[in-house]
C-alpha cells in the first residue's frame, strides 16, 4: 500500500493515484457504480448529502399552524407582499451581505 496509501486530507493525489482510481472504477460491476457515486457525492459535498438524506418532516401540523396559514393566505389576497430587498434594507443589511459577499 506504499504508492496507494490513503491520503491525508488536503494532500494532492498524484496522477498515478488518479489513474489507479479510474482503473478500479472501471473494474466495478454496474450495480456497484451507483453506490460509489453516492459515496463520492458525500465525500465531495457532505452538506448536500446530509440534506438529501435527511428524513422528511413528519411532525403533524397543529390547528394553530393551520389557522396562521389560512390568515396569512387571506391577508395576501388583499395586500401586496413586501419585496425581499425592502425587508433586507429595513433590517440594515445589503443584498451583497445576504448573498455572502464581503461587502461589509
TORMI-724859 format. One record per atom (N, C-alpha, C, O): residue in one letter; atom name; x, y, z. Coordinates in nm, 3 decimals, padded with zeros to 5 digits, always signed. Each point is the difference from the previous one (the first is absolute). Example, Ala and Ser with C-alpha at 12.3 -4.5 7.8 and 13.67 -1.06 7.14 Angstrom:
2
PT	rest	atom	east	north	up
PT	A	N	+01.319	-00.569	+00.780 $
PT	A	CA	-00.089	+00.119	+00.000 $
PT	A	C	+00.090	+00.120	+00.000 $
PT	A	O	+00.104	-00.002	+00.066 $
PT	S	N	-00.139	+00.107	-00.138 $
PT	S	CA	+00.082	+00.119	+00.006 $
PT	S	C	-00.077	+00.109	+00.073 $
PT	S	O	+00.051	+00.111	+00.017 $
END
This chain:
104
PT	rest	atom	east	north	up
PT	X	N	+00.083	-00.119	+00.000 $
PT	X	CA	-00.083	+00.119	+00.000 $
PT	X	C	+00.087	+00.125	+00.000 $
PT	X	O	-00.047	+00.108	+00.036 $
PT	X	N	+00.172	-00.121	-00.075 $
PT	X	CA	+00.091	+00.114	+00.004 $
PT	X	C	-00.046	+00.113	-00.092 $
PT	X	O	-00.025	+00.111	+00.047 $
PT	X	N	+00.013	-00.139	-00.179 $
PT	X	CA	-00.043	+00.104	-00.092 $
PT	X	C	-00.149	+00.027	+00.013 $
PT	X	O	-00.045	+00.113	-00.022 $
PT	X	N	-00.031	-00.215	+00.057 $
PT	X	CA	-00.145	+00.014	+00.006 $
PT	X	C	-00.048	+00.029	+00.141 $
PT	X	O	-00.118	-00.018	+00.030 $
PT	X	N	+00.208	+00.064	+00.059 $
PT	X	CA	-00.039	+00.027	+00.137 $
PT	X	C	-00.109	+00.106	+00.003 $
PT	X	O	-00.012	+00.082	-00.091 $
PT	X	N	-00.067	-00.085	+00.196 $
PT	X	CA	-00.105	+00.099	+00.013 $
PT	X	C	+00.061	+00.138	+00.018 $
PT	X	O	+00.099	+00.017	+00.071 $
PT	X	N	-00.160	+00.079	-00.136 $
PT	X	CA	+00.050	+00.136	+00.009 $
PT	X	C	-00.063	+00.071	+00.117 $
PT	X	O	-00.117	-00.022	+00.033 $
PT	X	N	+00.195	+00.107	+00.028 $
PT	X	CA	-00.055	+00.082	+00.107 $
PT	X	C	-00.074	+00.116	-00.063 $
PT	X	O	+00.026	+00.037	-00.114 $
PT	X	N	-00.119	+00.020	+00.188 $
PT	X	CA	-00.081	+00.109	-00.052 $
PT	X	C	+00.090	+00.116	-00.040 $
PT	X	O	+00.088	+00.040	+00.076 $
PT	X	N	-00.111	+00.015	-00.195 $
PT	X	CA	+00.078	+00.112	-00.047 $
PT	X	C	+00.118	-00.042	-00.086 $
PT	X	O	+00.058	+00.084	-00.068 $
PT	X	N	-00.020	-00.211	+00.070 $
PT	X	CA	+00.111	-00.049	-00.080 $
PT	X	C	-00.049	-00.019	-00.143 $
PT	X	O	-00.109	-00.051	-00.022 $
PT	X	N	+00.190	+00.091	-00.075 $
PT	X	CA	-00.038	-00.011	-00.140 $
PT	X	C	+00.022	-00.143	-00.051 $
PT	X	O	+00.101	-00.063	+00.032 $
PT	X	N	-00.196	+00.013	-00.111 $
PT	X	CA	+00.015	-00.132	-00.061 $
PT	X	C	+00.102	+00.010	-00.113 $
PT	X	O	+00.004	+00.098	-00.073 $
PT	X	N	+00.076	-00.200	+00.061 $
PT	X	CA	+00.095	-00.004	-00.111 $
PT	X	C	-00.074	-00.045	-00.125 $
PT	X	O	-00.106	-00.063	+00.010 $
PT	X	N	+00.160	+00.095	-00.127 $
PT	X	CA	-00.065	-00.050	-00.123 $
PT	X	C	-00.013	-00.152	+00.001 $
PT	X	O	-00.098	-00.054	-00.051 $
PT	X	N	+00.197	-00.014	+00.107 $
PT	X	CA	-00.006	-00.147	+00.005 $
PT	X	C	-00.115	-00.047	+00.089 $
PT	X	O	-00.068	-00.097	-00.033 $
PT	X	N	+00.046	+00.166	+00.145 $
PT	X	CA	-00.110	-00.038	+00.090 $
PT	X	C	-00.135	+00.025	-00.068 $
PT	X	O	-00.093	-00.079	+00.016 $
PT	X	N	+00.083	+00.187	-00.089 $
PT	X	CA	-00.125	+00.028	-00.074 $
PT	X	C	-00.025	-00.107	-00.106 $
PT	X	O	-00.112	-00.048	-00.016 $
PT	X	N	+00.218	+00.012	-00.057 $
PT	X	CA	-00.016	-00.105	-00.102 $
PT	X	C	-00.044	-00.131	+00.065 $
PT	X	O	-00.088	-00.069	-00.052 $
PT	X	N	+00.148	+00.036	+00.167 $
PT	X	CA	-00.035	-00.124	+00.069 $
PT	X	C	-00.146	+00.003	+00.046 $
PT	X	O	-00.070	-00.101	-00.009 $
PT	X	N	+00.024	+00.217	+00.056 $
PT	X	CA	-00.141	+00.013	+00.041 $
PT	X	C	-00.092	-00.025	-00.120 $
PT	X	O	-00.101	-00.069	+00.013 $
PT	X	N	+00.136	+00.123	-00.127 $
PT	X	CA	-00.081	-00.022	-00.120 $
PT	X	C	+00.002	-00.147	-00.041 $
PT	X	O	-00.102	-00.055	-00.040 $
PT	X	N	+00.219	-00.009	+00.050 $
PT	X	CA	+00.010	-00.143	-00.032 $
PT	X	C	-00.091	-00.082	+00.090 $
PT	X	O	-00.071	-00.090	-00.046 $
PT	X	N	+00.073	+00.122	+00.175 $
PT	X	CA	-00.084	-00.074	+00.095 $
PT	X	C	-00.148	+00.022	-00.029 $
PT	X	O	-00.079	-00.095	+00.007 $
PT	X	N	+00.042	+00.217	-00.039 $
PT	X	CA	-00.140	+00.028	-00.033 $
PT	X	C	-00.041	-00.079	-00.123 $
PT	X	O	-00.110	-00.056	-00.005 $
PT	X	N	+00.198	+00.051	-00.095 $
PT	X	CA	-00.032	-00.074	-00.122 $
PT	X	C	-00.018	-00.150	+00.025 $
PT	X	O	-00.064	-00.068	-00.079 $
PT	X	N	+00.119	+00.017	+00.190 $
PT	X	CA	-00.013	-00.143	+00.033 $
PT	X	C	-00.131	-00.032	+00.073 $
PT	X	O	-00.038	-00.116	+00.011 $
PT	X	N	-00.030	+00.218	+00.037 $
PT	X	CA	-00.123	-00.023	+00.077 $
PT	X	C	-00.115	-00.044	-00.089 $
PT	X	O	-00.013	+00.048	-00.113 $
PT	X	N	-00.070	-00.137	+00.164 $
PT	X	CA	-00.122	-00.034	-00.074 $
PT	X	C	-00.097	+00.119	+00.005 $
PT	X	O	+00.004	+00.080	+00.093 $
PT	X	N	-00.089	-00.071	-00.194 $
PT	X	CA	-00.093	+00.113	-00.011 $
PT	X	C	-00.081	+00.021	+00.127 $
PT	X	O	-00.029	+00.114	+00.038 $
PT	X	N	-00.008	-00.222	+00.028 $
PT	X	CA	-00.084	+00.011	+00.120 $
PT	X	C	+00.070	+00.076	+00.112 $
PT	X	O	-00.066	+00.061	+00.084 $
PT	X	N	+00.198	-00.063	-00.082 $
PT	X	CA	+00.073	+00.069	+00.107 $
PT	X	C	+00.036	+00.144	-00.035 $
PT	X	O	+00.042	+00.076	+00.088 $
PT	X	N	-00.056	-00.039	-00.213 $
PT	X	CA	+00.036	+00.136	-00.042 $
PT	X	C	-00.088	+00.104	+00.070 $
PT	X	O	+00.051	+00.102	+00.046 $
PT	X	N	-00.182	-00.127	-00.036 $
PT	X	CA	-00.087	+00.100	+00.063 $
PT	X	C	+00.034	+00.016	+00.148 $
PT	X	O	-00.009	+00.110	+00.054 $
PT	X	N	+00.046	-00.219	+00.012 $
PT	X	CA	+00.041	+00.010	+00.140 $
PT	X	C	+00.127	+00.084	+00.012 $
PT	X	O	+00.013	+00.081	+00.092 $
PT	X	N	+00.079	-00.102	-00.183 $
PT	X	CA	+00.124	+00.078	+00.001 $
PT	X	C	-00.028	+00.147	-00.027 $
PT	X	O	+00.060	+00.088	+00.064 $
PT	X	N	-00.148	-00.060	-00.157 $
PT	X	CA	-00.035	+00.139	-00.030 $
PT	X	C	-00.059	+00.066	+00.125 $
PT	X	O	+00.033	+00.115	+00.030 $
PT	X	N	-00.119	-00.186	+00.042 $
PT	X	CA	-00.055	+00.055	+00.124 $
PT	X	C	+00.108	+00.030	+00.102 $
PT	X	O	-00.002	+00.104	+00.065 $
PT	X	N	+00.097	-00.196	-00.052 $
PT	X	CA	+00.111	+00.021	+00.094 $
PT	X	C	+00.084	+00.119	-00.042 $
PT	X	O	+00.035	+00.083	+00.084 $
PT	X	N	-00.003	-00.073	-00.212 $
PT	X	CA	+00.081	+00.112	-00.048 $
PT	X	C	-00.073	+00.133	+00.018 $
PT	X	O	+00.061	+00.100	+00.038 $
PT	X	N	-00.190	-00.098	-00.064 $
PT	X	CA	-00.078	+00.122	+00.023 $
PT	X	C	+00.007	+00.042	+00.146 $
PT	X	O	+00.011	+00.119	+00.031 $
PT	X	N	-00.017	-00.216	+00.059 $
PT	X	CA	+00.007	+00.031	+00.143 $
PT	X	C	+00.137	+00.055	+00.038 $
PT	X	O	+00.010	+00.091	+00.082 $
PT	X	N	+00.094	-00.146	-00.140 $
PT	X	CA	+00.135	+00.048	+00.028 $
PT	X	C	+00.020	+00.141	-00.054 $
PT	X	O	+00.055	+00.086	+00.068 $
PT	X	N	-00.100	-00.063	-00.190 $
PT	X	CA	+00.019	+00.130	-00.066 $
PT	X	C	-00.085	+00.108	+00.065 $
PT	X	O	+00.048	+00.111	+00.020 $
PT	X	N	-00.174	-00.142	+00.012 $
PT	X	CA	-00.091	+00.101	+00.056 $
PT	X	C	-00.081	-00.061	+00.113 $
PT	X	O	-00.115	-00.037	-00.021 $
PT	X	N	+00.174	+00.026	+00.141 $
PT	X	CA	-00.070	-00.067	+00.110 $
PT	X	C	-00.125	+00.074	+00.046 $
PT	X	O	-00.093	-00.064	+00.049 $
PT	X	N	+00.087	+00.194	-00.064 $
PT	X	CA	-00.119	+00.075	+00.042 $
PT	X	C	-00.118	-00.034	-00.091 $
PT	X	O	-00.110	-00.027	+00.048 $
PT	X	N	+00.134	+00.027	-00.178 $
PT	X	CA	-00.106	-00.035	-00.094 $
PT	X	C	-00.047	-00.143	+00.023 $
PT	X	O	-00.120	-00.029	-00.008 $
PT	X	N	+00.213	-00.061	+00.037 $
PT	X	CA	-00.037	-00.139	+00.027 $
PT	X	C	-00.085	-00.011	+00.126 $
PT	X	O	-00.097	-00.076	+00.004 $
PT	X	N	+00.134	+00.151	+00.099 $
PT	X	CA	-00.077	-00.004	+00.125 $
PT	X	C	-00.141	+00.053	-00.023 $
PT	X	O	-00.097	-00.056	+00.052 $
PT	X	N	+00.085	+00.164	-00.128 $
PT	X	CA	-00.133	+00.054	-00.030 $
PT	X	C	-00.082	-00.098	-00.084 $
PT	X	O	-00.120	-00.018	+00.023 $
PT	X	N	+00.185	-00.043	-00.120 $
PT	X	CA	-00.070	-00.096	-00.086 $
PT	X	C	-00.049	-00.120	+00.079 $
PT	X	O	-00.109	-00.052	-00.025 $
PT	X	N	+00.188	+00.008	+00.122 $
PT	X	CA	-00.032	-00.120	+00.075 $
PT	X	C	-00.081	+00.026	+00.127 $
PT	X	O	-00.037	-00.094	+00.070 $
PT	X	N	+00.010	+00.221	-00.041 $
PT	X	CA	-00.075	+00.033	+00.122 $
PT	X	C	-00.143	-00.052	-00.012 $
PT	X	O	-00.058	+00.001	-00.108 $
PT	X	N	+00.002	-00.046	+00.218 $
PT	X	CA	-00.138	-00.050	-00.005 $
PT	X	C	-00.098	+00.114	-00.028 $
PT	X	O	+00.025	+00.116	+00.034 $
PT	X	N	-00.135	-00.150	-00.096 $
PT	X	CA	-00.105	+00.098	-00.023 $
PT	X	C	-00.055	+00.048	+00.133 $
PT	X	O	+00.002	-00.073	+00.100 $
PT	X	N	-00.050	+00.196	-00.099 $
PT	X	CA	-00.061	+00.053	+00.121 $
PT	X	C	-00.136	-00.067	+00.015 $
PT	X	O	-00.093	+00.027	-00.077 $
PT	X	N	+00.082	-00.115	+00.175 $
PT	X	CA	-00.126	-00.074	+00.017 $
PT	X	C	-00.077	+00.046	+00.123 $
PT	X	O	-00.093	-00.067	+00.046 $
PT	X	N	+00.133	+00.183	+00.006 $
PT	X	CA	-00.071	+00.054	+00.116 $
PT	X	C	-00.137	+00.052	-00.046 $
PT	X	O	-00.007	+00.077	-00.095 $
PT	X	N	-00.099	-00.118	+00.161 $
PT	X	CA	-00.133	+00.044	-00.042 $
PT	X	C	-00.017	+00.151	+00.017 $
PT	X	O	+00.055	+00.061	+00.091 $
PT	X	N	-00.133	-00.004	-00.182 $
PT	X	CA	-00.029	+00.144	+00.006 $
PT	X	C	-00.110	+00.021	+00.103 $
PT	X	O	-00.103	-00.068	-00.001 $
PT	X	N	+00.126	+00.163	+00.091 $
PT	X	CA	-00.098	+00.026	+00.105 $
PT	X	C	-00.114	+00.088	-00.053 $
PT	X	O	+00.012	+00.062	-00.105 $
PT	X	N	-00.120	-00.059	+00.179 $
PT	X	CA	-00.114	+00.087	-00.037 $
PT	X	C	+00.043	+00.146	+00.000 $
PT	X	O	-00.043	+00.077	-00.086 $
PT	X	N	+00.127	-00.039	+00.180 $
PT	X	CA	+00.050	+00.137	+00.007 $
PT	X	C	+00.079	+00.036	-00.127 $
PT	X	O	-00.015	+00.110	-00.053 $
PT	X	N	+00.097	-00.203	+00.007 $
PT	X	CA	+00.077	+00.024	-00.122 $
PT	X	C	-00.093	+00.009	-00.121 $
PT	X	O	+00.019	+00.085	-00.087 $
PT	X	N	-00.119	-00.173	+00.082 $
PT	X	CA	-00.098	+00.005	-00.109 $
PT	X	C	-00.070	+00.136	-00.005 $
PT	X	O	-00.017	+00.058	-00.107 $
PT	X	N	-00.024	-00.008	+00.224 $
PT	X	CA	-00.066	+00.131	+00.007 $
PT	X	C	+00.094	+00.112	-00.047 $
PT	X	O	-00.041	+00.090	-00.074 $
PT	X	N	+00.167	-00.097	+00.119 $
PT	X	CA	+00.097	+00.103	-00.038 $
PT	X	C	+00.022	+00.002	-00.151 $
PT	X	O	+00.011	+00.107	-00.060 $
PT	X	N	-00.004	-00.223	-00.001 $
PT	X	CA	+00.018	-00.008	-00.146 $
PT	X	C	-00.123	+00.055	-00.071 $
PT	X	O	+00.013	+00.075	-00.096 $
PT	X	N	-00.131	-00.110	+00.144 $
PT	X	CA	-00.124	+00.050	-00.061 $
PT	X	C	-00.008	+00.153	+00.010 $
PT	X	O	-00.037	+00.067	-00.095 $
PT	X	N	+00.073	-00.014	+00.212 $
PT	X	CA	-00.002	+00.146	+00.019 $
PT	X	C	+00.100	+00.068	-00.094 $
PT	X	O	-00.028	+00.105	-00.057 $
PT	X	N	+00.144	-00.165	+00.043 $
PT	X	CA	+00.104	+00.055	-00.088 $
PT	X	C	-00.047	+00.001	-00.144 $
PT	X	O	+00.018	+00.099	-00.071 $
PT	X	N	-00.077	-00.208	+00.026 $
PT	X	CA	-00.050	-00.006	-00.138 $
PT	X	C	-00.110	+00.103	-00.024 $
PT	X	O	-00.004	+00.066	-00.104 $
PT	X	N	-00.083	-00.052	+00.200 $
PT	X	CA	-00.107	+00.100	-00.012 $
PT	X	C	+00.059	+00.141	-00.007 $
PT	X	O	-00.045	+00.082	-00.080 $
PT	X	N	+00.145	-00.053	+00.165 $
PT	X	CA	+00.063	+00.132	+00.001 $
PT	X	C	+00.061	+00.030	-00.137 $
PT	X	O	-00.013	+00.112	-00.051 $
PT	X	N	+00.080	-00.211	-00.010 $
PT	X	CA	+00.065	+00.021	-00.129 $
PT	X	C	-00.100	+00.017	-00.114 $
PT	X	O	+00.037	+00.051	-00.105 $
PT	X	N	-00.161	-00.093	+00.124 $
PT	X	CA	-00.102	+00.023	-00.103 $
PT	X	C	-00.034	+00.149	-00.011 $
PT	X	O	-00.044	+00.046	-00.105 $
PT	X	N	+00.066	+00.028	+00.214 $
PT	X	CA	-00.042	+00.141	+00.004 $
PT	X	C	+00.118	+00.097	+00.016 $
PT	X	O	-00.021	+00.121	-00.004 $
PT	X	N	+00.140	-00.171	+00.020 $
PT	X	CA	+00.117	+00.085	+00.023 $
PT	X	C	+00.118	-00.047	-00.085 $
PT	X	O	+00.018	-00.120	-00.022 $
PT	X	N	+00.060	+00.215	-00.026 $
PT	X	CA	+00.120	-00.040	-00.076 $
PT	X	C	+00.107	-00.052	+00.098 $
PT	X	O	+00.005	+00.041	+00.116 $
PT	X	N	+00.076	-00.128	-00.163 $
PT	X	CA	+00.110	-00.048	+00.081 $
PT	X	C	+00.109	+00.107	+00.009 $
PT	X	O	-00.003	+00.099	-00.073 $
PT	X	N	+00.097	-00.120	+00.161 $
PT	X	CA	+00.111	+00.093	+00.015 $
PT	X	C	+00.120	-00.060	-00.073 $
PT	X	O	+00.038	-00.114	+00.028 $
PT	X	N	+00.021	+00.188	-00.122 $
PT	X	CA	+00.116	-00.054	-00.073 $
PT	X	C	+00.114	-00.036	+00.095 $
PT	X	O	+00.026	+00.070	+00.098 $
PT	X	N	+00.039	-00.179	-00.128 $
PT	X	CA	+00.109	-00.048	+00.085 $
PT	X	C	+00.107	+00.106	+00.018 $
PT	X	O	+00.052	+00.019	+00.111 $
PT	X	N	-00.019	+00.052	-00.219 $
PT	X	CA	+00.103	+00.104	+00.007 $
PT	X	C	-00.039	+00.108	+00.101 $
PT	X	O	+00.087	+00.054	+00.070 $
PT	X	N	-00.216	-00.023	-00.062 $
PT	X	CA	-00.047	+00.100	+00.096 $
PT	X	C	+00.018	-00.050	+00.144 $
PT	X	O	+00.043	+00.074	+00.087 $
PT	X	N	-00.077	-00.199	-00.063 $
PT	X	CA	+00.016	-00.058	+00.133 $
PT	X	C	+00.148	+00.003	+00.040 $
PT	X	O	+00.033	+00.035	+00.113 $
PT	X	N	+00.053	-00.073	-00.206 $
PT	X	CA	+00.144	-00.001	+00.026 $
PT	X	C	+00.047	+00.140	+00.039 $
PT	X	O	+00.072	+00.017	+00.099 $
PT	X	N	-00.114	+00.084	-00.177 $
PT	X	CA	+00.041	+00.138	+00.029 $
PT	X	C	-00.054	+00.048	+00.134 $
PT	X	O	+00.071	+00.067	+00.075 $
PT	X	N	-00.196	-00.101	-00.044 $
PT	X	CA	-00.060	+00.043	+00.126 $
PT	X	C	+00.071	-00.064	+00.121 $
PT	X	O	-00.001	+00.056	+00.109 $
PT	X	N	+00.061	-00.171	-00.131 $
PT	X	CA	+00.075	-00.065	+00.107 $
PT	X	C	+00.145	+00.049	+00.008 $
PT	X	O	+00.077	-00.044	+00.085 $
PT	X	N	-00.041	+00.135	-00.177 $
PT	X	CA	+00.133	+00.059	+00.004 $
PT	X	C	+00.108	-00.078	-00.072 $
PT	X	O	+00.119	+00.020	+00.027 $
PT	X	N	-00.159	-00.108	-00.116 $
PT	X	CA	+00.097	-00.078	-00.076 $
PT	X	C	-00.002	+00.041	-00.146 $
PT	X	O	-00.091	+00.070	-00.044 $
PT	X	N	+00.192	-00.112	-00.029 $
PT	X	CA	+00.002	+00.018	-00.145 $
PT	X	C	-00.022	-00.136	-00.065 $
PT	X	O	+00.017	-00.103	+00.065 $
PT	X	N	-00.055	+00.103	-00.191 $
PT	X	CA	-00.020	-00.127	-00.070 $
PT	X	C	+00.133	-00.075	-00.015 $
PT	X	O	+00.002	-00.123	+00.001 $
PT	X	N	+00.109	+00.197	-00.014 $
PT	X	CA	+00.131	-00.066	-00.005 $
PT	X	C	+00.027	-00.078	+00.129 $
PT	X	O	+00.052	-00.111	-00.004 $
PT	X	N	-00.088	+00.170	+00.117 $
PT	X	CA	+00.020	-00.070	+00.128 $
PT	X	C	-00.086	-00.126	+00.006 $
PT	X	O	+00.045	-00.104	+00.047 $
PT	X	N	-00.168	+00.115	-00.093 $
PT	X	CA	-00.090	-00.115	+00.002 $
PT	X	C	+00.051	-00.110	-00.091 $
PT	X	O	-00.010	-00.119	+00.033 $
PT	X	N	+00.066	+00.158	-00.146 $
PT	X	CA	+00.051	-00.099	-00.095 $
PT	X	C	+00.135	-00.058	+00.045 $
PT	X	O	+00.051	-00.093	-00.063 $
PT	X	N	+00.006	+00.148	+00.170 $
PT	X	CA	+00.126	-00.052	+00.050 $
PT	X	C	+00.121	+00.070	-00.054 $
PT	X	O	+00.113	-00.044	+00.024 $
PT	X	N	-00.132	+00.154	-00.095 $
PT	X	CA	+00.116	+00.075	-00.051 $
PT	X	C	+00.071	+00.067	+00.116 $
PT	X	O	-00.056	+00.014	+00.109 $
PT	X	N	+00.176	+00.026	-00.132 $
PT	X	CA	+00.080	+00.067	+00.103 $
PT	X	C	-00.022	+00.149	-00.006 $
PT	X	O	+00.095	+00.076	+00.021 $
PT	X	N	-00.217	-00.031	-00.047 $
PT	X	CA	-00.029	+00.142	-00.009 $
PT	X	C	-00.047	+00.057	+00.133 $
PT	X	O	-00.100	+00.072	+00.005 $
PT	X	N	+00.170	-00.103	+00.103 $
PT	X	CA	-00.041	+00.044	+00.135 $
PT	X	C	-00.005	+00.148	+00.011 $
PT	X	O	-00.032	+00.053	+00.106 $
END
